[in-house]
Amino acid sequence: MTAAIEARGVAVAAGGATIVDGVDLDVGDGELVALVGPNGAGKSTLLGALAGDRRLLRGAVRLGGRDLRALSVVELAKARAVLPQRASLAAPYTALEVVLLARRGLEPAAARRYLDDVQLAAFAARSYLTLSGGEQQRVQLARVLAQLDGAPGAALFLDEPTAALDPHHQAVVLALARRAARAGHPVVVVLHDLTLAARWADRVTILSGGRTLAAGAPEDVLTPVLLAAAYDTRFEVLRGGGGLVIAQVAHDPHRAGAAAAAE
């Protein structure tokens, strides 16, 4: 069966350097896949390539069985919805007006429901430019979800959607991503918080140096050995009532120096 998102041998270059090199990835309908890895691993670049926003150096990406390169701008907009790390908007739109930009025919009452989903219904009349970074990100998520609901089966791409959020709103955002997956959409999300990836993702792909280090179920991939290889630091992986809890082991340079001297 063809995956809803299918990437083969994807390579992306920028500034004369290959940022992503030879990555394969499949995401099925109704599946949420998290991309994790250290800074500079190529997570956001890969997400942009999967969404059709980054030019491929090599390889191919297919959405719904169709090659991205064969899609027109209008077809691409119907095939996926994208939440970037930072969505620039200089015009003084209200939060409600930003959501209404999602698609033609969206009624204000419906747009308010998307703001309610991200717990910002009370901010509908507020200028987008006066909102905090986290609030702006949630407004943009409401807009993306409105776009997604107008395109059955479309893919959802989220680039670090929890980065500017407190723990409560991190859970709100990822619950909405999970809801989109339950509705049949393939979802790919870039995350830095490994515990969140373990809790919410069906599968996790660890990127390192622009390549796939490991991919699979969270309990198979988020292990101390693989995480140490990716991040060059030690982790503890604990099992709690809510699933895996992943914590970096504190590094004491003084203790490390003393141990080295003792040797």
Backbone hydrogen bonds, N-H to C=O, Kabsch-Sander energy under -0.5 kcal/mol:
donor,donor_aa,acceptor,acceptor_aa,energy
4,A,27,V,-0.8
5,I,27,V,-2.3
6,E,62,R,-2.5
7,A,25,L,-3.2
8,R,60,A,-2.5
10,V,23,V,-2.6
11,A,58,R,-2.1
12,V,20,V,-2.1
14,A,17,A,-2.9
17,A,14,A,-1.9
19,I,12,V,-2.3
19,I,17,A,-0.7
20,V,12,V,-1.8
21,D,210,G,-2.8
22,G,10,V,-0.6
23,V,10,V,-2.2
25,L,7,A,-1.9
27,V,5,I,-2.4
31,E,28,G,-1.8
33,V,31,E,-0.6
33,V,187,V,-2.8
34,A,203,R,-2.3
35,L,189,V,-2.6
36,V,34,A,-0.6
36,V,205,T,-2.5
41,A,38,P,-1.8
46,L,42,G,-2.6
47,L,43,K,-2.4
48,G,44,S,-2.4
49,A,45,T,-2.0
50,L,46,L,-2.6
51,A,47,L,-2.0
52,G,49,A,-0.9
53,D,48,G,-2.9
54,R,48,G,-1.2
57,L,11,A,-3.5
58,R,11,A,-1.4
60,A,8,R,-1.9
62,R,6,E,-2.7
63,L,66,R,-2.6
64,G,4,A,-3.2
64,G,62,R,-0.5
66,R,63,L,-1.8
68,L,61,V,-2.6
70,A,67,D,-1.8
71,L,68,L,-1.7
76,L,72,S,-2.7
77,A,73,V,-2.0
78,K,74,V,-1.2
79,A,75,E,-1.0
80,R,76,L,-1.3
81,A,155,A,-2.5
83,L,157,F,-2.9
88,S,86,R,-0.7
93,Y,91,A,-1.9
95,A,123,F,-0.6
95,A,126,R,-2.0
96,L,124,A,-2.3
98,V,94,T,-1.9
99,V,95,A,-1.7
100,L,96,L,-2.0
101,L,97,E,-0.8
101,L,98,V,-0.8
102,A,99,V,-2.0
103,R,100,L,-0.6
106,L,103,R,-1.2
111,A,107,E,-2.4
112,R,108,P,-2.3
113,R,109,A,-1.1
114,Y,110,A,-1.3
115,L,111,A,-1.7
116,D,112,R,-2.3
117,D,113,R,-1.9
118,V,114,Y,-1.3
119,Q,116,D,-1.6
120,L,115,L,-3.2
123,F,120,L,-1.8
124,A,121,A,-1.4
126,R,123,F,-1.5
128,Y,93,Y,-3.4
130,T,127,S,-1.5
131,L,128,Y,-1.3
136,Q,132,S,-2.8
137,Q,133,G,-2.0
138,R,134,G,-1.8
139,V,135,E,-2.2
140,Q,136,Q,-2.4
141,L,137,Q,-2.0
142,A,138,R,-2.2
143,R,139,V,-2.2
144,V,140,Q,-2.4
145,L,141,L,-2.7
146,A,142,A,-2.0
147,Q,143,R,-2.1
148,L,144,V,-2.5
149,D,145,L,-2.2
150,G,146,A,-0.7
150,G,147,Q,-0.7
151,A,148,L,-2.1
154,A,151,A,-2.2
155,A,79,A,-2.6
156,L,186,P,-2.7
157,F,81,A,-2.7
158,L,188,V,-2.7
159,D,83,L,-2.7
160,E,158,L,-0.8
160,E,190,V,-1.0
163,A,160,E,-1.3
165,L,162,T,-1.6
170,Q,166,D,-2.2
171,A,167,P,-1.8
172,V,168,H,-1.7
173,V,169,H,-2.4
174,L,170,Q,-2.3
175,A,171,A,-2.1
176,L,172,V,-1.7
177,A,173,V,-1.9
178,R,174,L,-2.3
179,R,175,A,-2.1
180,A,176,L,-2.1
181,A,177,A,-1.8
182,R,178,R,-2.6
183,A,179,R,-1.5
184,G,181,A,-2.1
185,H,180,A,-2.1
187,V,31,E,-2.9
188,V,156,L,-2.7
189,V,33,V,-2.3
190,V,158,L,-2.7
191,L,35,L,-2.2
191,L,189,V,-0.5
194,L,192,H,-0.8
197,A,193,D,-1.9
198,A,194,L,-2.4
199,R,195,T,-2.0
200,W,196,L,-2.5
201,A,197,A,-2.0
202,D,32,L,-2.7
203,R,32,L,-1.5
204,V,216,G,-3.2
205,T,34,A,-2.8
206,I,214,A,-2.9
207,L,36,V,-2.9
207,L,205,T,-0.6
208,S,211,R,-2.5
210,G,41,A,-1.4
211,R,208,S,-1.5
213,L,206,I,-3.1
213,L,211,R,-0.6
214,A,206,I,-1.2
216,G,204,V,-2.1
220,D,217,A,-1.3
221,V,217,A,-1.7
222,L,218,P,-2.9
223,T,221,V,-2.0
227,L,223,T,-2.8
228,A,224,P,-2.1
229,A,225,V,-1.8
230,A,226,L,-1.9
231,Y,227,L,-2.9
232,D,228,A,-1.7
236,E,247,A,-3.2
238,L,236,E,-0.6
238,L,245,V,-3.1
240,G,238,L,-0.6
240,G,243,G,-3.3
243,G,240,G,-1.4
245,V,238,L,-3.0
247,A,236,E,-2.4
247,A,245,V,-0.5
249,V,234,R,-2.7
252,D,250,A,-0.6
256,A,252,D,-2.6
257,G,253,P,-2.3
258,A,254,H,-2.3
259,A,255,R,-2.4
260,A,256,A,-2.1
261,A,257,G,-2.1
262,A,258,A,-2.2
263,E,259,A,-1.3
